[in-house]
Each structure stands twice: as C-alpha cells, then as structure tokens.
C-alpha cells in the first residue's frame, strides 16, 4: 500500500472510509481480495505471505505502507506485510500490539502501520517516535510519515473530503486517487531516490518501466452499524481495470 486517504469518524453515516492504492511490481505474485482460512478479509502477497490492508469479521483492521528511504539498505528479517496479519490473526488490542512492534521495529524495513479495534485507531512508524492514537479527521498516508504534506497525499485528502457531504459509494472511492500528474522536484520530499524516479513516484497513479506501478486500488466503507463493504480493483500496465472483487460483512 503506497497511498491512502482515510476518513475516521467524520461522516456520521460512515465512521470509516478508505480509498487506497497499492504500488508494486506487476510480476509479484498476488491473490486478490478473499477470506483467508484465518477468517480475515484481504488480498495476499504470495511471495512473503502477508498483506497490505486487511479486516477481521470482529471489526479489527490494519494497513501498512512502506517508508521510502533510499539512503538506507538492509535485509529485513520480517516482511512488512506480516505487521497486518499478525495483528488481525491474534487476540491482542492495538496498544499492546504496537508495544510489541516497537520492541521489534529494527527487524522490518521502513514502515507506517495503522491498527484499529474498530473503536480506536493507532499509528506507528519505525521512522517516528512512539505510537499514537489518531483523532477523528481525514488523514493521508503515502511513503513518508502520516499526513506529511506530499502533493499527492494532500490531493488525496482533498479528494476524500469532497465526498463527505454525500454518502459515497465504493465506486466513488475507487475513482479518486487516480491522478497521473507529476510534480516538480522542488515540491517533493528528498527520499534518496534519483530525481527522475522521485518525480515519477509523485503521481497518484504510477507507472515506471519496466514493470512497477499502481497494481490495484481498494475502497472501504463501514457504516454506523458496523457493516463493512470492501472492494478491490486490479489494473494492468495501461491503467485499465480488469478485475473487481467485493466482500461485505458485519461483526
């Protein structure tokens, strides 16, 4: 997951709204959204076994993005996708879980992690200090820290905010975060990426030869009664959608 906009306890009808893009190599083996044997709902990274965004029928959910820092390189002991599955597949509350992750944070490459029990929402990055609980609001996350003012992240928050006066649909949430506009280098963070790549990565919808880009998008709506709609859309290299998967569930 590389770009996320979240509306947390803002819309009275839908306390949770998520629109998100996953950027990855197109050749990386992936299973689309489904219910796992462990009961969680998520897509699956078939290489490392984790996921980027997942929900449990009991109301818990979590997501992870990579923290982009090309100045650092090391071989991580644990895949970042396990940060999501380990929370969802175990009976542990968000604060206790994040205390465990703080102690083990060096075992992972740079990450941003959001974990929720359905009532509270917490954030932790191994590039920031302590875990913290998030207040209600519209939050944006890419490959920097939460709410860092990257152009595409600020745009994502604005796009989601513009849907608030109405009751959005999953289709509407899938149709935002799709700008292909790139930004000049002086407006972009310094992540250690080569300048040309930094500019290419500044778009919401990414394509970088030979085969890296936005491979899928996700939309989540959870209403005030806890019913959750989870929709995933996959893309090909030419930005065309070729598969939609939808799941609805209620605690």
N, C-alpha and C positions, 0 to 999 in steps of 0.2 A: 504494500500500500504506500503510495507516494504523494497523494494529495487528498485531503479530507476536509469537508465542511460539516460541522455538527451544530444543530440547534438543540440545546439542552434546557428543558423546562422553560421554553419561551412561548411556544404555541400551546394554548390551553387544550386543544383537541389532540395534539400530538406532542407529548413531552419530549420525545426523541425523534429527530430527523437526521439522517446521514446521507450525504452524497460523497462518493469516493472514487478515485481512480487507482488502479494498480499498474505500475510501470515495471516491466520485467523483460527478459529475453524471450522472444517468441518461441524459441526452441525448448525452453524449460518445460518439462512435463508437469501438467496441472490437471486436476479434476475439478469440474465445475461445481457450483453450489449443490450440496446434498446433505442429508442427515447421516452422520457417521455412526459407527457401532457404539460409540460413547455417548450418543444422543445429541451431540452438538450439531448445529447447522453452520456449514462453512464450505468454501472451496478448499482444495487441498494442494499443497506443494508436494508433488510426488517424488521430488528429489530428496528433500530433507524431512518430509512428513508433517510439517506444521501448517499454519495458515496465517493470513494477514488480517482477517476480520471474521469473528465468529460469535454465535449466540447459543446459549443453553436454554432449553424449554423453561427452566426455573426463573428466567429473567436476567441472568448474568450475561454480560457481553464484554468483548475486548477487541482491541485492534492495535496494530503495530505499524510504524513506518521506520524506514532506515534513516539514520542521521548521516548526511553526506559530508565526509571529511577525507579528501584525497591525500591529505598530508600524513595520515596515519594508515598503517597497513599491518595487520597481524592475522594469524589464523585463529578464528574464533573456535572455542571448544563446543559451543552450543548454537544451533540455528536460532535466529531471532523469531521465527515462526512458532517455536516452542513456548515463547513467552505468552502467547494467546492460548494455546491448547492446554498448557499446564494449569493456567488459572481456571479455565472452563471445565476441565475434567476432574477437578478436585474440589472438595468441600472446604473452601477457605474464603474468608472475606477479603475485600480489596486491600485494606490496610495491612493485614497480616501477610498477604501475598507479596506486596511491594516491599515489605521489610526483608523478606527472603531474597527478593531480586536485588535490592540494594547491596546485600552481602555478597552476591554472586555476580555483580554487574560487569566485572572485568572478563567474564567468560564469554561475553557477547560482543559482536561488533556494535558500532554506534546505533542506538535505537531511541524511539519515542514510543511509549506504551500508555494506552488508556485502558483502564479496567473499571467495571461497574457491576454492582449487585442489583441494578435496576432502580435503586433509590438514590444512591450516591455515585459520583464519578470522580476518579482519581487519575492523576497524570504523573509519570516519571520518565526521565531521560537519563542515560548514563553520561550525558554531557551537561547536566544541570545538577543542582544540589539535591535536596530532599524531595520525596513525593509530596504532592499537594492535592487537596480536594478542589474541584472546579466549581465555581459559582454558576448559576443559570446564565445563559447567554449564547451567543453564536461564536463558535471557536473554529479556528482554521489551523491546519497542520500539514506541512509538507516534509521536507528533509532537513529543516532546521528545528528550532525549538517551537513549542506551541505558541501560536499567534505571532511568530516572527513576521515582520512586515515585508515578506517577499511579494512581488507584484501578483503572481498567480494565486497566492494564498489570500491576499486582500480581496482580489476579484472573486474568489470562491465564496468568501464570507458575504460579500455584497450580493452575489447571485442567490445564495440561500436566503438571505434576509429579504429579498424582493419577493420570495414565495410566501412569506409569513402572513400577509393579510388574507390569504385564502387558505383553504385546506388542500395542500399539494398532493399530487399523486406520485406513485413510484416512477411513472414515465417522466413526469416533470423533473424529478430528482436525477434521473439518468441523463437528462438532456442538458443539465448545467455542467460546469467543469469541463467544457469541450472546446475552449478557445485554443486556436493554433498560433495565436500571436506570441511572438518572442519580444524580449525587451533588451534595451542597450545595456552594455556591460556595467556602466556606472550606476545602474539601478539594482544590480544583482549582488547577492552575497559572495564573499570570497571563500569558496569551499575547497580550493586546491585543484578544481577541475580546470582543464585547458580552456582558454577564453571562448573558443568556438563551441565547445561542448556545454559550457556554462550557459551560453545564450540558447542553445538548442533545448536544454533542460528547463529553461524559464517558461516554456509554453505549458498550458494545462494538458493539452493533448500532444504527446511526444512521439516523434519518430526519429531515430538515429540509426543510420546504416552501420553494420549490415542487418541487424535484426532486433534492435532494442526499441521499446516504445510502450505506449499505453495499451495493455493487452486486454483489460476488462474494466468495467465500472460497476459499482454497487449502489443500491438505494435501499434505505431502511426507513420505515415509518412504524412507530409504536404509539398506539392511541392511549387515551387516559384510562382505559380498562385493561391495558396490558397486551392487547392483541398486536402482534408484530407481523408486518409484511416485509419480506426480504427478497429483493430482486437483483439478479446479476446479469450483465450483458457483456459478451465477449466480442472482441474486434479482430479484424485481420489487418494486414500491413497497410492496406489502403484506406483505413479508418472506417470500413464498413462493418456494421454489426452482423454477426452470423449466428448467434445463439443467445436466447434469453431463457433464464431459469428463475422460477418464482416459488417461494415457500411462504406459507402463513402458519403461525402457531400462537398459542395463548397459554400462559402458565396455568 
